Amino acid sequence: MLMLVNYVMKFAATNWRLLFSATFGACWSVAVLMIPETYKLFVNICTYVLAAPVMVRICAGNNIKCVLKGTVVLMAIAVFMGGLMHFLYYNTYAGYFVRCVLLRDNVLMVFILFSLILTFLLIRWLLWGKRLHSVLRNVRCVIDNESVEFEAIIDTGNCLTDPVTGKPVTVVEKNVMRGILNNIDDYTKVKYHLVPFRTVGCDDGMIEVITIDIMYIYDEKSTVSLHNVLVGLSENRLSSQGMYQALINPQLIEGKYS
């Protein structure tokens, strides 16, 4: 359910955050079973008012509006999934299979669970690889006849633009550009300035932005060359596995850049 909430709300939560949130929910479920039935009302209030928002907060970050919206989505998905499982259990052979076959054969239950987990991970890995290949690009940036190359992805979630010029901003890890930046004695040459940004699950902030003389974006079939491209310098790694070092603003590829 948390993965569905993450997808619907576009939280971009990492797998570790999802796992931590799910673990918290599982621990709370176990704790609920240990609380006497006399306190059922109190338990329900804690579940819907405290536990659920905390789970969403782990995925969404500090944005209160996103947490509230995510909690509503989580509740809606839980109700839908609960109703669906109830219908399947009592109105199809699924109930008979669970009661008379699955629960009576521990080896079969472990085998099915292991198979489902393995299948899920395999499908996720294949889809992730296919998606990454479709958006992965090789990029070369040129400033004063000096260049640097790196891998980047076309990030549809990158809507960062300069509020003054309206131009799209491509985000690059600062370490990648450090070699070129160290040779620049006057940052006015690259029109150094700060641009406000906001991401889901994060507070507002400012990002350093420079202007690249020429940016070449390569794929298997063609090359796109753009002049005077705005590049935001990220202090953090953009890929935990180091697969790419930049997030290309999709407007550069869609021909909306001017």
C-alpha positions as CSV (number, residue, x, y, z in Angstrom):
1,M,0.0,0.0,0.0
2,L,2.8,2.4,0.8
3,M,4.2,1.9,-2.7
4,L,0.8,2.8,-4.1
5,V,0.7,5.9,-1.9
6,N,4.3,6.8,-3.0
7,Y,3.3,6.4,-6.7
8,V,0.0,8.3,-6.5
9,M,1.4,11.2,-4.4
10,K,4.8,11.2,-6.3
11,F,6.7,11.3,-3.0
12,A,9.8,9.8,-4.6
13,A,10.6,8.0,-1.3
14,T,13.5,5.7,-1.4
15,N,13.1,1.9,-0.8
16,W,14.7,2.3,2.6
17,R,12.1,4.9,3.6
18,L,9.3,2.7,2.4
19,L,10.8,-0.3,4.3
20,F,11.2,1.8,7.5
21,S,7.6,3.0,7.2
22,A,6.3,-0.5,6.6
23,T,8.3,-1.8,9.6
24,F,6.8,0.9,11.8
25,G,3.3,0.0,10.6
26,A,4.0,-3.7,11.3
27,C,5.3,-3.0,14.8
28,W,2.2,-0.9,15.5
29,S,0.0,-3.8,14.3
30,V,1.7,-6.2,16.7
31,A,1.4,-3.7,19.5
32,V,-2.4,-3.4,18.8
33,L,-2.9,-7.2,19.3
34,M,-1.3,-6.9,22.7
35,I,-3.6,-4.1,23.9
36,P,-6.8,-5.3,25.7
37,E,-10.1,-5.0,23.9
38,T,-11.3,-2.5,26.5
39,Y,-9.1,0.2,24.9
40,K,-10.3,-0.5,21.3
41,L,-11.5,3.1,20.8
42,F,-8.2,4.5,22.0
43,V,-6.3,2.1,19.7
44,N,-8.4,3.1,16.7
45,I,-7.8,6.8,17.4
46,C,-4.1,6.2,17.6
47,T,-4.1,4.2,14.5
48,Y,-5.9,6.7,12.3
49,V,-4.7,9.9,13.9
50,L,-1.1,9.1,14.8
51,A,0.2,5.8,13.3
52,A,-1.0,6.4,9.7
53,P,0.3,10.0,9.4
54,V,3.6,8.9,10.9
55,M,4.0,6.2,8.2
56,V,3.2,8.8,5.5
57,R,5.5,11.3,7.2
58,I,8.4,8.9,6.9
59,C,7.8,8.8,3.1
60,A,6.7,12.4,2.4
61,G,9.0,14.4,4.7
62,N,8.1,17.6,6.5
63,N,5.5,18.9,4.2
64,I,2.3,18.9,6.3
65,K,-0.1,19.2,3.3
66,C,1.6,16.2,1.6
67,V,1.3,14.2,4.8
68,L,-2.4,15.0,5.2
69,K,-3.1,14.2,1.6
70,G,-1.0,11.0,1.7
71,T,-2.8,9.9,4.8
72,V,-6.2,10.2,3.1
73,V,-4.8,8.3,0.1
74,L,-3.4,5.6,2.4
75,M,-6.8,5.2,4.1
76,A,-8.6,5.0,0.8
77,I,-6.3,2.3,-0.5
78,A,-6.6,0.4,2.8
79,V,-10.4,0.4,2.6
80,F,-10.3,-0.7,-1.1
81,M,-7.8,-3.5,-0.5
82,G,-9.6,-4.7,2.6
83,G,-12.9,-4.8,0.8
84,L,-11.3,-6.6,-2.2
85,M,-9.7,-9.3,0.0
86,H,-12.9,-9.8,2.0
87,F,-14.8,-10.3,-1.2
88,L,-12.3,-12.7,-2.7
89,Y,-12.0,-14.7,0.6
90,Y,-15.7,-15.3,1.1
91,N,-17.0,-15.3,-2.5
92,T,-14.4,-17.3,-4.4
93,Y,-12.2,-20.4,-4.0
94,A,-9.5,-18.1,-2.5
95,G,-11.0,-18.6,0.9
96,Y,-11.1,-22.4,0.6
97,F,-7.6,-22.4,-0.7
98,V,-6.3,-20.4,2.2
99,R,-8.2,-22.3,4.9
100,C,-7.9,-25.9,3.6
101,V,-4.7,-25.9,1.6
102,L,-2.3,-23.0,2.4
103,L,-2.6,-22.9,6.1
104,R,-2.3,-26.6,6.4
105,D,0.9,-26.8,4.5
106,N,3.7,-24.6,5.9
107,V,6.2,-25.7,3.3
108,L,3.8,-24.7,0.5
109,M,3.1,-21.4,2.2
110,V,6.8,-20.5,2.5
111,F,7.4,-21.6,-1.1
112,I,4.6,-19.4,-2.4
113,L,5.7,-16.4,-0.3
114,F,9.3,-16.8,-1.5
115,S,8.2,-17.1,-5.1
116,L,6.0,-14.0,-5.0
117,I,8.8,-12.0,-3.4
118,L,11.3,-13.2,-6.0
119,T,8.9,-12.5,-8.9
120,F,8.2,-9.0,-7.6
121,L,11.9,-8.2,-7.3
122,L,12.6,-9.6,-10.7
123,I,9.8,-7.6,-12.4
124,R,10.8,-4.5,-10.6
125,W,14.4,-4.9,-11.6
126,L,13.5,-5.4,-15.3
127,L,11.1,-2.5,-15.4
128,W,13.7,-0.2,-13.6
129,G,16.4,-1.3,-16.1
130,K,14.1,-0.6,-19.1
131,R,13.0,2.8,-17.7
132,L,16.6,3.8,-16.9
133,H,17.8,2.8,-20.3
134,S,15.1,4.9,-22.0
135,V,15.9,8.1,-20.1
136,L,19.7,7.7,-19.7
137,R,21.8,10.1,-21.7
138,N,25.5,11.0,-22.0
139,V,26.1,14.7,-21.5
140,R,29.1,16.9,-22.3
141,C,29.2,20.5,-20.9
142,V,31.6,23.1,-22.3
143,I,32.8,26.3,-20.6
144,D,35.6,28.4,-22.0
145,N,36.8,25.5,-24.2
146,E,37.0,23.2,-21.2
147,S,34.6,20.3,-21.0
148,V,33.3,17.6,-18.7
149,E,31.3,14.5,-19.5
150,F,28.9,12.6,-17.3
151,E,25.8,10.4,-17.3
152,A,22.3,11.9,-16.8
153,I,18.7,11.0,-16.9
154,I,15.7,12.9,-18.3
155,D,13.8,13.6,-15.1
156,T,10.1,14.5,-15.7
157,G,9.9,15.5,-12.1
158,N,12.5,18.3,-12.6
159,C,10.4,21.4,-13.2
160,L,13.0,23.8,-11.9
161,T,13.1,27.1,-13.8
162,D,14.8,30.4,-13.3
163,P,12.1,32.8,-11.9
164,V,13.7,35.8,-13.7
165,T,14.4,34.4,-17.2
166,G,12.0,31.5,-17.2
167,K,14.6,29.2,-18.5
168,P,14.7,25.5,-17.4
169,V,17.4,24.4,-15.0
170,T,19.3,21.1,-15.3
171,V,20.6,19.8,-12.0
172,V,24.2,18.4,-11.9
173,E,26.2,17.1,-9.0
174,K,28.7,19.9,-8.0
175,N,31.6,17.4,-7.7
176,V,31.2,16.7,-11.4
177,M,31.7,20.3,-12.4
178,R,34.3,21.1,-9.8
179,G,37.2,20.6,-12.2
180,I,35.9,23.3,-14.5
181,L,34.8,25.6,-11.7
182,N,38.2,25.6,-10.1
183,N,39.6,27.1,-13.3
184,I,37.1,30.0,-13.2
185,D,38.5,33.1,-11.5
186,D,35.5,35.3,-12.1
187,Y,32.1,33.6,-11.5
188,T,30.3,36.5,-13.3
189,K,31.5,34.9,-16.5
190,V,29.2,32.0,-15.9
191,K,26.4,34.3,-14.6
192,Y,26.6,32.7,-11.1
193,H,23.4,33.2,-9.1
194,L,21.0,31.5,-6.8
195,V,17.6,30.0,-7.7
196,P,14.9,29.0,-5.2
197,F,13.7,25.4,-5.4
198,R,11.2,23.2,-3.7
199,T,10.9,19.4,-3.8
200,V,8.3,17.0,-2.4
201,G,9.2,16.1,1.1
202,C,11.8,18.8,1.5
203,D,11.8,22.4,2.8
204,D,12.3,25.3,0.4
205,G,15.9,26.1,-0.4
206,M,18.3,27.8,-2.8
207,I,20.5,26.2,-5.4
208,E,23.6,27.6,-7.0
209,V,23.1,28.1,-10.8
210,I,25.7,28.7,-13.5
211,T,25.4,29.1,-17.3
212,I,27.0,26.5,-19.5
213,D,28.3,27.7,-22.9
214,I,27.3,24.6,-24.8
215,M,25.6,21.4,-23.6
216,Y,25.6,18.3,-25.8
217,I,23.1,15.6,-25.0
218,Y,23.8,12.3,-26.7
219,D,21.5,9.2,-27.2
220,E,21.9,6.2,-29.6
221,K,20.4,8.0,-32.6
222,S,21.1,11.7,-32.3
223,T,22.8,14.6,-30.6
224,V,21.2,17.7,-29.2
225,S,23.4,20.8,-28.7
226,L,22.1,23.7,-26.6
227,H,23.7,27.0,-25.9
228,N,23.7,29.0,-22.7
229,V,22.1,26.3,-20.6
230,L,21.4,26.9,-16.9
231,V,22.8,24.3,-14.6
232,G,22.0,23.9,-10.9
233,L,24.8,22.6,-8.7
234,S,23.7,19.9,-6.3
235,E,25.7,19.3,-3.1
236,N,24.2,15.8,-2.8
237,R,24.5,12.7,-4.9
238,L,21.6,12.3,-7.3
239,S,21.9,8.6,-7.7
240,S,22.6,6.4,-4.7
241,Q,24.2,3.8,-7.0
242,G,26.1,6.3,-9.0
243,M,24.3,5.4,-12.3
244,Y,23.9,9.1,-13.2
245,Q,25.1,12.5,-12.1
246,A,22.6,14.9,-13.5
247,L,18.8,15.4,-13.9
248,I,18.0,16.8,-17.3
249,N,15.1,19.2,-17.4
250,P,12.7,17.6,-19.9
251,Q,12.1,21.0,-21.5
252,L,15.5,20.8,-23.0
253,I,14.6,17.6,-24.9
254,E,11.0,18.7,-25.7
255,G,12.2,21.7,-27.7
256,K,10.7,24.2,-25.3
257,Y,14.1,25.7,-24.4
258,S,14.8,29.2,-25.7
